[in-house]
Structure formats: structure tokens, C-alpha cells
């Protein structure tokens, strides 16, 4: 190993010797013959001159590289020095952002140029952040959200809230409060945030959370564009892999009804790709819906007193804080198999055969393997007979035969439709307790604590 290193060093020395000494001597010899130099001293002067020239060129090259390096550094962060000298982090004793992959735009005063740029390029900003597992919270989205849509969004993501507050007038108060400048200011100790900026959770320890702050210029649209482009380039991914994106979690496989394979008896319960696209387009990929949801998740972490709220908003915030932990609603089963989430004031509508499947799994707290379904034909038929309005016993029996056939996709399809029915009503944070779930090669089960289930009559 040492011999190889010595050989490499000797080779490098030889190369340098040839370039610096031998080649100039050859050139000088040619020049000497060409111009017939008579004096050895003259030759030495020429050699000295060539070496000085080479040294000067090397020095000039090095200076040029250094200048280019400084130029690149200047391009990397184009903001003026006064902005770059502002503190680039703030400290909080609590975790204010609900997720550490959220970038928040905050302004202590309204900045027309920055808001205009963000509104015109929001898709570009979101796309750039999404590639790094980040999401963008822009409070300006709330200014244009329809009140009816806002009511639906809040009810979907926060079904535990008092329905009396989820009205158009209540949502109007919520919007006005969230758009107040001091909301973000109070959350992030706004007295030390000087200019419009981007805020992101940087790191945390046992006692405090550090948030990075990137201040934006306000002078010209060009300055704003360059600064935001720079930020999108240098921003890093979340340090915790659990927070790689806050979009709707994609299933291991997204399949349509006719794509459900029959060669696996224990496939996982999936919603159809069509339903997933519908849900994403209506709620989960809607920037305004996401902004409203995130703001509620954010402010529920902070005491209403700290936010300086009062009146209707104070009542709603107190309601949020009272129910900050997931409040699992009681599940009411009516005498005819109707399914109601009592505390959310929601009815989950299913077909008779879907109700049969749901009530069957509700009676099996330990779950059931699909491969064992033939053992439960009689039980399934009894439930279906009580629910269905069909009187043809042969037709009833035929439907159950198909349902209990482990090589058919009938049971898997019914479980998928049941899952979709709950997800149409409430966010997965709550719905997951109620629908039938289970990964491939696992028992399928409803996770809900059976103490939360109430049968109005003992028909089932």
C-alpha cells in the first residue's frame, strides 16, 4: 500500500517537472535556434520570464475561481445583508405546528407584493415543497373559501365539535378569527418576528422546539421571486421520517372493484381508486380545506387565553380543547340495522348486504379470516334475512353463498364499500375505528371498543 502511494507521488512530481521545467526548456531551445540566441544569460532570463508568466497565470486563475465562488454564494442567497442578519430561528416551549413538515407563511403586516406572488405561484411553491415531503400553509386561502364548504370541511375533520358551532355564522366567526394577524403572531411569539417570513419546525429536544425563520424582501417582485426560489432550493426535508408529507396516505395498492384479485384469500381492505381520487379532489388535495384543517389543528394546541379570543370563537376553542383527544362516538344500531354515529350526529348509509357484513363483523371482536367465511354462512344468512326486504329465500341464500365464498371478491368488495361510506362522512383519524380493516394475510376486524356499541333492540 505504501509503495503504491510513493509511486503515485513520484508520478505527480514527474508530471509537474515536465510541465514546469522540461516543456519550457524545449520551447526555449526551439526559440533559441529560431532567433539564434548567443548568450546563456539571455536564455536564463527567458526561462525566468516564462516561469513568472506561468506563476502569474496560475495566481490569476485561482483568483478568478475565488471570485466565481463568491458570485455563486451571492446567487445562492440573493437577499440583502440586512435581511440575512435577522435572527433565523425562534424558540417555543411547546410544539405549535401539528406536523413538522409544514412551512407557514407569516406576515406581521400585509405585504401586497408577496401575497400577489404567492397567490400567482402557489401551485409551484406547493409542488416544490411536496417533492421534499413538505406542505405549505398559506392563511390567505381562507379569505376566499365558501362558508358552506368551510362548514363541511370542519365537520369532516372535526366531528367531535359541537354541531351548534358548525353553522354558517359560526364558520364566519372562525374565518375572521383565523385571519386576524395576531393568531400566528401569538402562536409564534410574533413580537420577535420582524418581517414577512417562512416558518418551519427545525429541531426539538425535551424542553423546547426550534423553528427556522426565513425572512422575505418586500421591495420588488424580482427580489421576492429570487428569495422564494432560493428558499425552495435550500429547504431540507423533515428530520423525522414519520412526517414525510401530509397528503392523503396512499394504500399499498389502489384497485378498482374489478381489479380485486381472487388468487389471494386474505387481501387487505382497499377503497377503490375512483373513490380515492374523488376524496382527494374534494378534500384532501384542496389547498383551502387543508389550510383550514391545519389551522384548527394548530390552534387547538394553544390555550384560548394565549390567543386572546372571546365570544363565539372562545366557545369553539374551548370545545376544541375539551375534545383535544379523539372522542370516539357511540355507534347506534337501529332495529332495522341502521347505523348511526350518535355523538357526531351522522348516519352511515349502507345497502342491506353491506349492513349484513358490517353487523357480522361487529359481532366478531376478535376478527375473522376470509378463508373461514364458509363456516359462517348460516349466521350471515340469519342477519341478512332480518335486514333485507327480499322474500325469496333462494335469492337470499344465493347472495350469501357468493358473500361467503373465499374465492369470490364479494366480501372484499363489500368491506371496501363500507370503508368508503365512513370516509365520506369523517376523516380517517376517526373513521378507522369503525370500518372493517386488516392487512393482507391478517384477520379482518372492526377496531371499535364494543362498549361503544349500542343496539336499540336485540335483533342482532
C-alpha positions in Angstrom: 0.0 0.0 0.0 2.9 2.4 1.0 4.7 1.5 -2.2 1.7 2.4 -4.3 1.3 5.8 -2.6 5.0 6.6 -3.2 4.7 5.6 -6.8 1.7 7.9 -7.2 3.5 10.8 -5.6 6.6 10.3 -7.8 4.4 10.2 -10.8 2.8 13.5 -9.8 6.2 15.1 -9.2 7.3 13.9 -12.6 4.3 15.4 -14.3 4.8 18.7 -12.6 8.5 18.7 -13.5 7.7 18.0 -17.2 5.1 20.8 -17.3 7.0 23.5 -15.4 10.7 22.7 -16.5 11.0 20.4 -19.4 8.3 21.8 -21.7 9.5 25.5 -21.2 13.1 24.3 -21.9 12.1 22.6 -25.1 10.2 25.7 -26.2 13.2 27.9 -25.3 15.5 25.6 -27.2 13.3 26.0 -30.3 13.2 29.7 -29.8 17.0 29.8 -29.4 17.5 28.1 -32.7 14.9 30.3 -34.3 16.3 33.6 -33.1 19.9 32.4 -32.7 20.4 33.4 -29.0 24.2 33.8 -28.3 24.1 34.4 -24.6 23.4 31.8 -21.9 22.4 34.6 -19.6 19.7 35.7 -22.1 18.4 32.1 -22.1 18.2 32.0 -18.3 16.3 35.3 -18.3 13.8 33.9 -20.8 13.3 30.8 -18.5 12.8 33.0 -15.6 10.3 35.1 -17.5 8.3 32.0 -18.6 8.2 30.7 -15.0 7.0 34.1 -13.8 4.3 34.2 -16.5 3.2 30.7 -15.6 3.0 31.6 -11.9 1.1 34.8 -12.7 -1.4 32.8 -14.8 -1.9 30.2 -12.0 -2.4 33.0 -9.5 -4.9 34.8 -11.8 -6.8 31.5 -12.3 -7.0 31.0 -8.6 -8.3 34.5 -8.0 -10.9 34.0 -10.8 -12.1 30.8 -9.2 -12.4 32.5 -5.8 -14.4 35.4 -7.4 -16.7 32.9 -9.1 -17.2 31.1 -5.8 -18.2 34.4 -4.2 -20.5 35.1 -7.1 -22.2 31.7 -6.6 -22.6 32.3 -2.9 -24.2 35.6 -3.7 -26.6 33.9 -6.1 -27.5 31.2 -3.5 -28.9 33.7 -1.1 -29.9 36.9 -3.0 -31.4 38.7 -0.1 -29.8 41.9 1.1 -27.5 41.6 4.1 -29.8 43.5 6.4 -32.4 40.7 6.0 -29.9 37.9 6.2 -28.6 39.4 9.5 -32.1 39.0 11.2 -32.4 36.0 13.6 -33.0 32.9 11.6 -34.8 30.9 14.3 -37.3 31.2 17.2 -37.8 29.0 20.2 -41.0 27.7 21.7 -41.6 25.7 24.8 -44.4 23.8 23.0 -44.9 22.1 19.6 -47.1 24.7 17.8 -47.2 23.1 14.4 -49.3 19.9 14.2 -46.8 18.4 11.8 -43.1 19.2 11.4 -43.3 19.1 7.6 -45.4 22.3 7.4 -44.0 25.5 6.1 -46.0 28.5 7.3 -46.1 31.9 5.6 -46.4 34.6 8.3 -46.6 38.4 7.9 -46.7 40.9 10.8 -48.2 43.4 8.3 -49.9 42.9 5.0 -47.4 42.7 2.1 -49.2 43.3 -1.2 -46.3 42.1 -3.5 -45.5 39.0 -1.5 -49.2 38.0 -1.3 -49.6 38.6 -5.0 -46.6 36.5 -5.9 -47.7 33.6 -3.6 -51.3 33.7 -5.0 -50.0 33.6 -8.5 -47.4 30.8 -7.9 -48.9 28.8 -5.1 -49.0 25.6 -7.1 -45.4 26.0 -8.0 -44.4 26.6 -4.3 -46.5 23.6 -3.2 -45.1 21.3 -5.8 -41.5 22.2 -4.9 -42.2 21.6 -1.2 -44.1 18.4 -1.9 -41.0 17.0 -3.6 -39.2 17.4 -0.2 -42.0 15.9 1.8 -43.3 19.3 2.9 -46.6 21.2 2.8 -47.4 24.8 2.6 -49.8 26.7 4.9 -51.0 30.0 3.4 -53.6 31.7 5.6 -54.7 33.8 2.6 -56.5 30.7 1.3 -59.2 31.2 4.0 -60.2 34.6 2.6 -61.8 33.0 -0.5 -63.2 29.8 1.0 -67.0 29.4 0.7 -68.8 29.3 4.0 -70.8 26.2 3.1 -67.6 24.4 2.1 -65.9 25.5 5.3 -68.8 24.1 7.3 -68.5 20.7 5.5 -64.7 20.7 5.9 -64.8 21.4 9.7 -67.5 18.8 10.2 -65.5 16.3 8.3 -62.2 16.8 10.0 -63.5 17.7 13.5 -66.7 15.7 14.0 -66.2 16.0 17.8 -67.0 19.7 17.7 -70.3 20.9 19.0 -72.7 20.9 16.0 -74.2 24.2 17.3 -71.0 25.9 16.4 -70.7 24.4 13.0 -73.1 26.7 11.2 -72.5 29.4 8.6 -72.4 32.1 11.2 -70.1 30.1 13.4 -67.8 29.3 10.5 -67.8 33.0 9.6 -66.6 33.9 13.0 -63.9 31.2 12.8 -62.6 32.5 9.5 -62.5 36.1 10.7 -60.6 35.0 13.8 -58.1 32.8 11.9 -57.4 35.7 9.5 -56.6 38.0 12.3 -52.9 39.0 12.3 -52.3 38.1 15.9 -53.2 34.4 15.6 -49.9 33.4 14.1 -48.2 36.2 16.0 -49.4 34.8 19.3 -48.6 31.2 18.3 -45.0 32.0 17.3 -44.3 34.8 19.7 -44.8 37.3 17.0 -43.1 40.2 18.9 -39.8 38.8 17.7 -40.9 38.2 14.1 -39.9 41.3 12.2 -40.8 40.9 8.5 -42.9 38.6 6.3 -41.3 35.1 6.5 -41.5 31.4 6.2 -41.5 29.4 9.4 -40.8 25.7 9.8 -40.0 23.4 12.7 -36.3 22.7 12.6 -35.5 20.6 15.6 -36.7 19.7 19.0 -35.5 18.4 22.3 -37.1 17.6 25.6 -37.9 21.1 26.7 -38.1 23.3 23.6 -38.7 23.5 19.8 -36.6 25.4 17.4 -38.3 26.9 14.4 -36.3 28.2 11.4 -37.3 31.6 10.1 -36.6 32.8 6.5 -37.4 36.5 6.1 -38.5 37.7 2.7 -37.7 41.0 1.0 -40.6 43.3 0.0 -39.1 45.9 -2.3 -39.7 44.4 -5.8 -41.3 41.3 -7.3 -37.9 40.2 -8.7 -36.4 40.3 -5.2 -39.3 38.3 -3.8 -39.1 35.7 -6.6 -35.4 35.2 -6.2 -35.7 34.9 -2.4 -38.5 32.3 -2.6 -36.8 30.3 -5.3 -33.7 30.2 -3.1 -35.7 29.1 -0.1 -37.4 26.3 -2.1 -33.9 25.1 -3.2 -32.2 25.1 0.2 -35.1 24.0 2.4 -34.5 20.5 3.8 -36.7 17.5 4.3 -38.3 16.8 7.7 -35.8 15.3 10.1 -38.3 12.7 11.3 -39.2 10.2 8.6 -42.7 9.8 10.2 -43.6 13.2 8.7 -42.7 12.7 5.1 -45.7 14.5 3.6 -49.1 15.3 4.9 -51.1 14.3 1.9 -53.6 11.5 2.0 -51.8 8.3 2.7 -51.6 6.1 -0.3 -52.5 2.5 0.2 -50.1 -0.2 -0.7 -52.2 -0.9 -3.7 -55.1 1.1 -5.1 -57.5 -1.1 -7.0 -60.9 -0.8 -8.7 -63.7 -3.3 -7.9 -63.0 -5.4 -11.0 -59.3 -5.5 -10.2 -59.6 -7.2 -6.8 -57.7 -10.5 -7.2 -59.3 -13.8 -6.4 -56.0 -15.6 -6.1 -55.4 -14.3 -2.6 -57.9 -15.2 0.1 -56.6 -12.6 2.5 -56.1 -9.4 0.7 -56.2 -6.1 2.5 -59.3 -3.9 2.6 -58.8 -1.1 0.0 -61.0 1.7 -1.2 -61.4 1.9 -5.0 -59.0 4.2 -6.9 -62.1 6.1 -8.2 -63.2 6.9 -4.6 -59.7 7.8 -3.6 -59.5 10.3 -6.5 -62.9 11.7 -5.6 -61.9 12.1 -1.9 -58.6 13.7 -2.7 -60.1 16.2 -5.2 -62.9 17.2 -2.8 -61.0 17.4 0.4 -57.5 16.1 0.8 -55.8 17.9 -2.1 -57.9 21.1 -1.7 -55.5 23.8 -0.5 -58.2 25.8 1.2 -59.5 22.7 3.0 -56.0 21.7 4.1 -55.3 25.3 5.3 -58.5 25.4 7.4 -57.8 21.9 8.8 -54.2 22.7 9.7 -55.1 26.0 11.3 -57.6 24.2 13.6 -55.0 21.5 14.4 -52.6 24.3 15.2 -54.7 26.5 17.4 -56.1 23.6 19.4 -52.6 23.1 20.8 -52.6 26.6 22.3 -54.8 27.9 25.2 -57.6 30.3 24.2 -56.3 32.7 26.8 -52.9 33.0 25.0 -54.7 33.7 21.7 -56.7 36.5 23.3 -60.0 35.1 22.0 -63.5 35.9 23.1 -67.2 35.3 22.4 -68.2 32.7 19.8 -64.6 31.8 18.9 -63.7 31.3 22.6 -66.6 28.9 22.9 -65.4 27.0 19.8 -61.9 26.9 21.1 -62.9 25.7 24.5 -64.9 23.0 22.7 -61.8 22.0 20.8 -59.7 21.9 23.9 -62.3 19.8 25.7 -62.2 17.3 22.9 -58.5 17.6 22.0 -58.1 13.8 22.3 -60.1 11.8 19.7 -63.7 11.4 21.0 -65.0 8.2 19.7 -68.7 8.4 19.2 -71.1 5.8 20.3 -72.3 3.5 17.5 -76.1 3.1 17.5 -77.6 0.1 15.6 -81.4 0.6 15.0 -83.9 -2.3 15.0 -83.7 -2.4 11.2 -79.9 -2.3 11.0 -79.5 1.5 10.6 -76.0 2.7 11.6 -75.6 6.0 13.4 -72.7 7.8 15.0 -74.6 9.4 17.9 -72.0 12.0 19.1 -71.3 13.2 15.5 -75.0 13.3 14.6 -74.2 11.2 11.5 -76.0 8.3 9.7 -73.8 6.0 7.7 -75.9 4.6 4.8 -75.3 1.1 3.6 -77.1 -1.4 1.4 -78.8 -4.4 3.1 -75.9 -6.7 2.1 -73.3 -4.2 3.3 -75.2 -3.9 6.6 -75.2 -7.7 6.9 -71.4 -7.7 6.5 -71.0 -4.9 9.0 -73.2 -6.4 11.7 -71.5 -9.7 11.2 -68.0 -8.3 11.8 -69.4 -6.2 14.7 -70.3 -9.4 16.4 -66.7 -10.7 16.0 -64.5 -8.5 18.1 -61.5 -10.8 17.5 -61.9 -10.7 13.8 -62.4 -13.3 11.0 -60.2 -14.6 8.3 -61.7 -14.5 4.8 -60.7 -18.1 4.3 -63.0 -19.1 7.2 -66.1 -17.4 5.8 -67.8 -20.7 4.7 -68.1 -21.6 8.4 -70.4 -18.5 8.9 -72.9 -19.0 6.1 -75.8 -19.7 8.5 -75.0 -16.7 10.7 -74.7 -14.4 7.7 -78.0 -15.7 6.3 -79.8 -15.0 9.6 -78.6 -11.4 9.7 -79.4 -10.8 6.1 -82.9 -12.3 6.4 -83.7 -9.7 9.2 -82.4 -6.8 7.2 -83.4 -7.5 3.6 -86.8 -6.7 2.2 -86.4 -9.6 -0.2 -88.7 -12.5 0.5 -87.3 -15.0 -2.0 -85.3 -17.4 0.2 -83.4 -18.8 -2.7 -82.3 -15.3 -3.7 -81.2 -14.6 -0.2 -79.3 -17.8 0.0 -77.6 -17.2 -3.3 -76.3 -13.8 -2.2 -74.9 -15.3 1.0 -73.3 -18.2 -0.9 -71.4 -15.6 -3.0 -70.6 -13.5 0.0 -69.1 -16.4 2.0 -67.1 -17.8 -1.0 -63.5 -17.1 -0.1 -62.6 -17.3 -3.8 -65.0 -14.6 -4.7 -64.3 -10.9 -4.4 -67.8 -10.2 -3.0 -66.8 -9.9 0.7 -63.8 -7.8 -0.1 -65.8 -5.5 -2.3 -68.5 -5.1 0.5 -65.8 -4.3 3.1 -64.3 -1.7 0.7 -67.7 0.0 0.2 -68.3 0.1 3.9 -64.9 1.8 4.4 -65.8 4.3 1.8 -69.2 5.0 3.4 -67.4 6.0 6.7 -64.7 8.0 4.9 -67.3 10.0 3.1 -68.6 11.2 6.5 -65.5 11.7 8.6 -61.7 11.9 8.4 -59.7 8.6 8.7 -58.5 9.7 12.1 -61.9 8.9 13.3 -63.3 6.6 10.7 -60.6 3.9 11.2 -62.3 2.9 14.5 -65.5 2.0 12.7 -64.8 0.4 9.3 -63.5 -3.2 8.7 -59.8 -3.3 8.4 -56.9 -5.8 8.2 -53.8 -6.2 6.2 -53.1 -9.0 3.8 -53.0 -12.4 5.5 -54.5 -10.9 8.7 -57.9 -11.3 10.3 -60.4 -8.6 9.3 -61.8 -6.7 12.3 -63.7 -3.6 13.4 -61.4 -1.8 15.9 -64.2 -0.1 17.9 -64.4 -0.9 21.6 -67.7 -2.9 21.8 -68.6 -0.8 24.9 -69.2 2.0 22.4 -71.8 -0.1 20.5 -75.5 0.2 21.4 -78.2 -2.0 19.9 -81.6 -0.3 20.3 -83.2 -3.8 20.1 -81.6 -7.2 20.5 -82.5 -8.2 16.9 -78.8 -8.8 16.1 
